Amino acid sequence: MSALLEHVMSPEVRPFAIAAAMILIVGSIEVVSMLVGASLSEMLGTNIDFGHPSDNGVINAISWINVGGVPLLIFPLLLLGAFSITGFLIQDIARMVAGPLPATLASVGAVAVSIPLVRAASRGIARVIPKDESYAVGLGDLVGRVGEVVIGPLDQGPPGRVSVADIHGNRHFVWAVAAPSSSPLPQGTMVLLVDRAGTRFVAVKADDELKPSKPTLSS
C-alpha cells in the first residue's frame, strides 16, 4: 500500500494524481449537495451550450470539444479523468522503456491525447442522455415563474437561493435578491421572479392566486 502511495505521489505523476483527487472532491461535493436537497449540477446548470459562433477563442475551443453538449458537471470530470488516466499511462510506458518523463512534458502529452478523447466521450454521452431540444429552457424563461426561497432571507444584499420549476417541471436552483421595494423574504416564502440581471433574479412575494396548491398525501 505504501509503495502504491509512493508511486502515485512521485513528482513525475503528481499532476495526474492531483487531477484524480479533484474528481473525488467534486464527486463528494455533489453527493453532499444532493443529500441537502440542492444538487451541485443543478446549481451549475443543466447543459453547456456553446453551439453559437463566438469571437472568444476559448468558447470556440470548448464548443469543439463539447460536441453535442454534456451536463456541465460531467465536462470537467471527463477532462480531469482523461488527463489523469492518460498521464499515468504515459509515465508507466516511459518507465518501462527508459525512465519516467519530466512531469511538464508528460502533462503536455496527456493534454494532447485527452482533448480528442473528451470530444469523443462527450459526443457518446450526449447520445445516451435522454434529451429533447424542446425541453431546453434558458434562464430568461424563468422570469415570471413562482418559486420558493430555500436559502434566505432574500433582501437587497447578498443573493439567496430560490427553487423554481420551469414549464416542463424541471427544478432549478437560482440566485435571487428581493426587489428594491420589497421587505426581506424569509426562507419558505413563495416568490415571483420578476426580473433578471445575468444569473441573478429579482423576486417579490407571490400573490396568493399565483401560489401553487399544496400537494396532499393522497395525491
C-alpha positions as CSV (number, residue, x, y, z in Angstrom):
1,M,0.0,0.0,0.0
2,S,2.8,2.4,0.9
3,A,4.6,1.5,-2.3
4,L,1.5,2.4,-4.3
5,L,1.0,5.6,-2.5
6,E,4.7,6.5,-3.0
7,H,4.3,5.8,-6.7
8,V,1.2,7.9,-7.0
9,M,2.7,10.8,-5.2
10,S,6.1,10.8,-7.0
11,P,6.9,14.1,-8.7
12,E,6.6,12.8,-12.3
13,V,3.0,11.7,-11.8
14,R,1.9,14.3,-9.3
15,P,-0.2,16.4,-11.7
16,F,-2.2,13.3,-12.7
17,A,-2.7,12.3,-9.0
18,I,-4.0,15.8,-8.3
19,A,-6.4,15.5,-11.2
20,A,-7.7,12.2,-9.8
21,A,-8.1,13.8,-6.3
22,M,-10.1,16.6,-7.8
23,I,-12.5,14.1,-9.3
24,L,-13.1,12.6,-5.9
25,I,-13.5,16.0,-4.3
26,V,-16.1,17.2,-6.9
27,G,-17.9,13.9,-6.7
28,S,-18.1,14.1,-2.9
29,I,-19.4,17.7,-3.0
30,E,-22.1,16.5,-5.5
31,V,-23.2,13.7,-3.1
32,V,-23.3,16.0,-0.1
33,S,-25.2,18.7,-2.0
34,M,-27.8,16.1,-3.1
35,L,-28.2,15.0,0.5
36,V,-29.2,18.5,1.5
37,G,-31.5,18.8,-1.5
38,A,-29.5,21.1,-3.7
39,S,-27.6,19.2,-6.4
40,L,-24.4,20.9,-7.5
41,S,-25.1,20.0,-11.1
42,E,-28.5,21.7,-10.9
43,M,-26.9,24.8,-9.4
44,L,-24.3,25.0,-12.2
45,G,-26.9,24.4,-14.9
46,T,-28.1,21.5,-17.0
47,N,-26.1,21.8,-20.1
48,I,-23.3,23.9,-21.5
49,D,-24.4,25.3,-24.8
50,F,-21.7,26.7,-27.0
51,G,-23.5,26.0,-30.2
52,H,-23.3,29.6,-31.5
53,P,-20.1,31.1,-33.0
54,S,-18.2,33.5,-30.8
55,D,-15.4,35.9,-31.0
56,N,-13.9,34.3,-27.9
57,G,-11.4,31.7,-28.8
58,V,-11.8,29.8,-25.5
59,I,-15.6,29.5,-26.0
60,N,-15.0,28.2,-29.6
61,A,-12.4,25.7,-28.3
62,I,-14.8,24.4,-25.7
63,S,-17.6,24.2,-28.4
64,W,-15.3,22.0,-30.5
65,I,-14.5,19.7,-27.6
66,N,-18.1,19.6,-26.2
67,V,-19.8,18.5,-29.4
68,G,-23.5,17.7,-28.7
69,G,-23.3,19.2,-25.2
70,V,-23.0,17.3,-21.9
71,P,-24.2,18.2,-18.4
72,L,-21.9,21.0,-17.0
73,L,-20.6,18.9,-14.1
74,I,-19.7,16.0,-16.4
75,F,-17.5,18.0,-18.7
76,P,-14.7,18.9,-16.2
77,L,-14.9,15.4,-14.8
78,L,-14.3,13.9,-18.2
79,L,-11.4,16.3,-18.8
80,L,-9.8,15.5,-15.4
81,G,-10.3,11.8,-15.8
82,A,-8.9,11.6,-19.3
83,F,-5.9,13.8,-18.2
84,S,-5.2,11.6,-15.1
85,I,-5.5,8.2,-16.8
86,T,-3.6,9.2,-19.9
87,G,-0.8,10.8,-17.8
88,F,-0.4,7.7,-15.7
89,L,-0.3,5.5,-18.8
90,I,2.3,7.8,-20.5
91,Q,4.6,7.6,-17.4
92,D,4.2,3.9,-17.0
93,I,5.1,3.2,-20.6
94,A,8.0,5.6,-20.4
95,R,9.2,4.0,-17.2
96,M,9.2,0.6,-18.9
97,V,11.1,1.9,-21.9
98,A,13.8,4.2,-20.5
99,G,12.6,6.1,-17.4
100,P,9.8,8.5,-16.4
101,L,9.4,11.7,-18.4
102,P,9.5,15.1,-16.7
103,A,6.1,16.0,-15.3
104,T,5.7,19.0,-17.6
105,L,6.5,17.0,-20.7
106,A,4.2,14.2,-19.7
107,S,1.4,16.7,-18.9
108,V,1.7,18.2,-22.4
109,G,1.4,14.8,-23.9
110,A,-1.6,13.9,-21.7
111,V,-3.4,17.1,-22.6
112,A,-2.8,16.4,-26.3
113,V,-4.3,12.9,-26.0
114,S,-7.1,13.9,-23.6
115,I,-8.7,16.6,-25.8
116,P,-9.8,14.2,-28.7
117,L,-10.8,11.6,-26.1
118,V,-13.0,14.1,-24.2
119,R,-14.5,15.2,-27.6
120,A,-15.4,11.6,-28.5
121,A,-16.7,10.8,-25.0
122,S,-18.9,13.9,-24.8
123,R,-20.5,13.0,-28.1
124,G,-21.2,9.5,-26.9
125,I,-22.6,10.7,-23.6
126,A,-24.8,13.3,-25.4
127,R,-26.3,10.5,-27.4
128,V,-27.0,8.3,-24.3
129,I,-28.5,11.0,-22.1
130,P,-32.3,11.4,-22.7
131,K,-32.7,14.8,-24.3
132,D,-35.3,16.7,-26.3
133,E,-34.3,20.0,-27.7
134,S,-37.8,21.3,-27.0
135,Y,-37.1,20.9,-23.2
136,A,-34.2,23.3,-23.3
137,V,-35.0,26.3,-21.1
138,G,-32.9,29.4,-20.8
139,L,-32.7,31.5,-17.6
140,G,-34.8,34.2,-19.2
141,D,-37.7,31.7,-19.4
142,L,-37.8,31.5,-15.6
143,V,-38.8,35.2,-15.3
144,G,-42.5,35.2,-14.4
145,R,-42.3,31.8,-12.6
146,V,-43.2,31.2,-9.0
147,G,-40.6,29.6,-6.7
148,E,-39.7,29.0,-3.1
149,V,-36.9,30.6,-1.1
150,V,-34.7,27.7,0.0
151,I,-31.7,29.8,1.2
152,G,-32.6,33.1,2.6
153,P,-33.9,35.5,3.6
154,L,-33.8,37.4,0.4
155,D,-33.1,41.1,0.7
156,Q,-31.2,43.7,-1.2
157,G,-27.8,42.4,-0.1
158,P,-26.1,39.1,-1.0
159,P,-28.3,36.8,-3.0
160,G,-30.1,33.8,-1.7
161,R,-31.4,30.7,-3.4
162,V,-34.8,30.1,-5.0
163,S,-36.1,26.7,-6.1
164,V,-38.2,27.2,-9.2
165,A,-39.7,24.8,-11.8
166,D,-39.7,25.6,-15.5
167,I,-42.6,25.0,-17.8
168,H,-41.6,21.3,-18.2
169,G,-41.5,20.7,-14.4
170,N,-37.7,20.6,-14.3
171,R,-36.4,22.0,-11.0
172,H,-33.7,24.9,-11.0
173,F,-31.9,26.5,-8.0
174,V,-31.2,30.1,-8.9
175,W,-29.6,33.1,-7.2
176,A,-32.1,35.8,-6.3
177,V,-32.4,39.1,-4.4
178,A,-35.5,40.9,-3.2
179,A,-36.8,43.8,-5.3
180,P,-35.8,47.2,-4.1
181,S,-39.3,48.0,-2.7
182,S,-39.7,44.6,-1.1
183,S,-39.2,43.7,2.6
184,P,-37.0,40.7,3.4
185,L,-38.4,37.4,2.1
186,P,-37.6,34.6,4.6
187,Q,-36.9,31.0,3.8
188,G,-40.0,29.1,2.7
189,T,-41.7,32.2,1.2
190,M,-43.3,31.7,-2.3
191,V,-41.9,34.4,-4.6
192,L,-42.4,35.6,-8.1
193,L,-39.3,36.1,-10.2
194,V,-39.9,39.5,-11.9
195,D,-36.6,40.3,-13.5
196,R,-33.1,39.0,-14.1
197,A,-29.6,40.5,-14.4
198,G,-27.1,37.9,-15.6
199,T,-27.6,34.8,-13.4
200,R,-29.2,36.8,-10.6
201,F,-33.0,37.1,-10.4
202,V,-35.2,39.8,-8.7
203,A,-38.0,38.4,-6.6
204,V,-41.2,39.7,-4.9
205,K,-43.6,37.9,-2.7
206,A,-46.1,36.0,-4.8
207,D,-49.7,36.9,-4.6
208,D,-52.0,34.2,-3.2
209,E,-53.6,33.4,-6.5
210,L,-50.2,32.7,-8.1
211,K,-49.1,30.3,-5.4
212,P,-49.3,26.6,-6.4
213,S,-51.7,24.5,-4.3
214,K,-50.0,22.4,-1.7
215,P,-49.9,18.7,-2.7
216,T,-51.8,16.4,-0.3
217,L,-50.6,13.0,0.9
218,S,-53.3,11.3,-1.2
219,S,-52.1,13.0,-4.4
